[in-house]
């Protein structure tokens, strides 16, 4: 359990990096400001898979030159996404184990 704050900090850092990259891609996209605003409104309600597709589309149609730097950013985003999904899976499994222990204790009073 002492590792929990460290993992939370890592999750927060990865989520922040993901958000910054998405902001960069959206800012540089060749879209009218109204469309960018609409995406900013929708993003908090989107699932990770949809955000991932949006980021790839923005990277592909971005006004910034499609060069190695953008490819590296996309790879970093994918790595962060995979890490976040893995940490969420581990956290869910840990929580389920704790709930199972509580249920066992409640079902078998001393």
KOLDOLO-340646 format. One record per residue (C-alpha): residue number from 1; residue in three letters; x, y, z. Coordinates in pm, 1 decimal, always signed. Layout:
<recs>
+------+-------+----------+----------+----------+
| voza | marmi |        u |        v |        w |
+------+-------+----------+----------+----------+
|  NUM |   ALA |        X |        Y |        Z |
...
+------+-------+----------+----------+----------+
</recs>
This chain:
<recs>
+------+-------+----------+----------+----------+
| voza | marmi |        u |        v |        w |
+------+-------+----------+----------+----------+
|    1 |   UNK |     +0.0 |     +0.0 |     +0.0 |
|    2 |   UNK |   +292.9 |   +238.0 |    +52.3 |
|    3 |   UNK |   +338.4 |   +232.3 |   -326.1 |
|    4 |   UNK |    -12.8 |   +370.9 |   -382.8 |
|    5 |   UNK |    +71.3 |   +746.2 |   -365.3 |
|    6 |   UNK |   +363.3 |   +688.4 |   -602.6 |
|    7 |   UNK |   +137.4 |   +512.3 |   -855.6 |
|    8 |   UNK |   -123.1 |   +786.9 |   -823.4 |
|    9 |   UNK |   +143.6 |  +1047.5 |   -894.0 |
|   10 |   UNK |   +258.0 |   +850.2 |  -1199.8 |
|   11 |   UNK |   -100.7 |   +818.5 |  -1320.5 |
|   12 |   UNK |   -153.8 |  +1189.8 |  -1274.3 |
|   13 |   UNK |   +169.4 |  +1271.2 |  -1458.9 |
|   14 |   UNK |    +80.8 |  +1040.9 |  -1748.6 |
|   15 |   UNK |   -273.2 |  +1177.9 |  -1768.4 |
|   16 |   UNK |   -135.1 |  +1533.7 |  -1767.3 |
|   17 |   UNK |   +112.8 |  +1449.6 |  -2046.1 |
|   18 |   UNK |   -166.8 |  +1292.9 |  -2247.1 |
|   19 |   UNK |   -380.6 |  +1605.2 |  -2202.5 |
|   20 |   UNK |    -94.7 |  +1834.0 |  -2301.2 |
|   21 |   UNK |    -30.5 |  +1634.9 |  -2618.6 |
|   22 |   UNK |   -398.8 |  +1638.9 |  -2705.9 |
|   23 |   UNK |   -405.3 |  +2016.4 |  -2649.0 |
|   24 |   UNK |   -102.0 |  +2061.0 |  -2872.1 |
|   25 |   UNK |   -260.4 |  +1855.6 |  -3150.1 |
|   26 |   UNK |   -595.3 |  +2030.8 |  -3122.6 |
|   27 |   UNK |   -432.6 |  +2375.3 |  -3116.0 |
|   28 |   UNK |   -234.0 |  +2302.2 |  -3431.0 |
|   29 |   UNK |   -521.3 |  +2141.3 |  -3618.3 |
|   30 |   UNK |   -647.5 |  +2310.4 |  -3931.4 |
|   31 |   UNK |   -998.4 |  +2351.3 |  -3790.6 |
|   32 |   UNK |  -1221.2 |  +2653.8 |  -3728.4 |
|   33 |   UNK |  -1216.8 |  +2779.6 |  -3370.0 |
|   34 |   UNK |  -1581.8 |  +2675.3 |  -3324.0 |
|   35 |   UNK |  -1491.3 |  +2314.7 |  -3405.6 |
|   36 |   UNK |  -1194.0 |  +2323.1 |  -3170.4 |
|   37 |   UNK |  -1421.1 |  +2456.8 |  -2895.0 |
|   38 |   UNK |  -1672.3 |  +2182.2 |  -2967.1 |
|   39 |   UNK |  -1401.3 |  +1917.2 |  -2934.4 |
|   40 |   UNK |  -1284.1 |  +2072.0 |  -2607.1 |
|   41 |   UNK |  -1640.0 |  +2041.5 |  -2478.3 |
|   42 |   UNK |  -1671.1 |  +1678.3 |  -2590.3 |
|   43 |   UNK |  -1331.7 |  +1543.0 |  -2483.1 |
|   44 |   UNK |  -1409.0 |  +1513.6 |  -2107.9 |
|   45 |   UNK |  -1706.1 |  +1290.9 |  -2196.2 |
|   46 |   UNK |  -1517.7 |  +1067.2 |  -2440.0 |
|   47 |   UNK |  -1380.4 |   +722.0 |  -2371.1 |
|   48 |   UNK |  -1006.2 |   +665.6 |  -2400.4 |
|   49 |   UNK |  -1047.4 |   +472.8 |  -2725.5 |
|   50 |   UNK |  -1228.4 |   +767.5 |  -2886.6 |
|   51 |   UNK |   -968.6 |  +1013.4 |  -2760.4 |
|   52 |   UNK |   -701.9 |   +788.5 |  -2908.6 |
|   53 |   UNK |   -872.3 |   +796.4 |  -3250.2 |
|   54 |   UNK |   -913.7 |  +1173.5 |  -3228.0 |
|   55 |   UNK |   -544.5 |  +1217.9 |  -3149.5 |
|   56 |   UNK |   -442.6 |  +1007.5 |  -3447.3 |
|   57 |   UNK |   -674.7 |  +1204.0 |  -3673.7 |
|   58 |   UNK |   -544.9 |  +1535.8 |  -3540.3 |
|   59 |   UNK |   -184.2 |  +1420.8 |  -3583.5 |
|   60 |   UNK |   -256.7 |  +1318.1 |  -3940.6 |
|   61 |   UNK |   -431.6 |  +1643.3 |  -4036.3 |
|   62 |   UNK |   -231.7 |  +1879.5 |  -3821.9 |
|   63 |   UNK |    -91.1 |  +2191.5 |  -3985.2 |
|   64 |   UNK |   +241.5 |  +2122.5 |  -3816.7 |
|   65 |   UNK |   +475.7 |  +1930.4 |  -4044.0 |
|   66 |   UNK |   +420.1 |  +1554.9 |  -4023.9 |
|   67 |   UNK |   +767.3 |  +1465.3 |  -3909.1 |
|   68 |   UNK |   +946.7 |  +1236.2 |  -3670.6 |
|   69 |   UNK |   +861.3 |  +1453.7 |  -3369.6 |
|   70 |   UNK |   +487.2 |  +1399.5 |  -3418.2 |
|   71 |   UNK |   +541.4 |  +1026.9 |  -3460.9 |
|   72 |   UNK |   +735.5 |  +1022.0 |  -3133.7 |
|   73 |   UNK |   +453.7 |  +1208.5 |  -2959.8 |
|   74 |   UNK |   +199.1 |   +956.1 |  -3084.3 |
|   75 |   UNK |   +418.2 |   +670.5 |  -2959.7 |
|   76 |   UNK |   +453.6 |   +841.3 |  -2620.4 |
|   77 |   UNK |    +76.6 |   +886.8 |  -2604.2 |
|   78 |   UNK |    +19.1 |   +520.5 |  -2685.7 |
|   79 |   UNK |   +271.0 |   +420.7 |  -2418.5 |
|   80 |   UNK |   +102.4 |   +646.0 |  -2162.4 |
|   81 |   UNK |   -239.9 |   +510.6 |  -2259.9 |
|   82 |   UNK |   -125.4 |   +149.6 |  -2222.7 |
|   83 |   UNK |    +35.3 |   +227.9 |  -1887.5 |
|   84 |   UNK |   -278.8 |   +400.9 |  -1759.7 |
|   85 |   UNK |   -499.4 |   +113.2 |  -1873.0 |
|   86 |   UNK |   -266.9 |   -137.1 |  -1703.3 |
|   87 |   UNK |   -262.6 |    +61.0 |  -1378.3 |
|   88 |   UNK |   -641.9 |    +88.9 |  -1384.4 |
|   89 |   UNK |   -670.3 |   -288.7 |  -1430.8 |
|   90 |   UNK |   -431.2 |   -351.7 |  -1141.1 |
|   91 |   UNK |   -615.3 |   -102.1 |   -918.9 |
|   92 |   UNK |   -950.3 |   -263.9 |  -1000.6 |
|   93 |   UNK |   -815.1 |   -611.6 |   -922.7 |
|   94 |   UNK |   -669.4 |   -488.8 |   -592.7 |
|   95 |   UNK |   -998.4 |   -324.4 |   -499.4 |
|   96 |   UNK |  -1192.2 |   -640.2 |   -586.8 |
|   97 |   UNK |   -960.3 |   -849.1 |   -369.3 |
|   98 |   UNK |  -1011.1 |   -608.1 |    -79.6 |
|   99 |   UNK |  -1389.3 |   -621.7 |   -124.2 |
|  100 |   UNK |  -1374.8 |  -1002.4 |   -128.4 |
|  101 |   UNK |  -1179.1 |   -998.7 |   +199.1 |
|  102 |   UNK |  -1432.0 |   -762.7 |   +356.7 |
|  103 |   UNK |  -1721.4 |   -979.5 |   +240.4 |
|  104 |   UNK |  -1551.0 |  -1286.8 |   +389.1 |
|  105 |   UNK |  -1498.2 |  -1109.4 |   +719.3 |
|  106 |   UNK |  -1857.3 |   -989.3 |   +730.4 |
|  107 |   UNK |  -1995.4 |  -1330.6 |   +640.6 |
|  108 |   UNK |  -1788.1 |  -1510.2 |   +906.3 |
|  109 |   UNK |  -1811.1 |  -1305.8 |  +1229.7 |
|  110 |   UNK |  -1570.9 |  -1402.7 |  +1502.7 |
+------+-------+----------+----------+----------+
</recs>
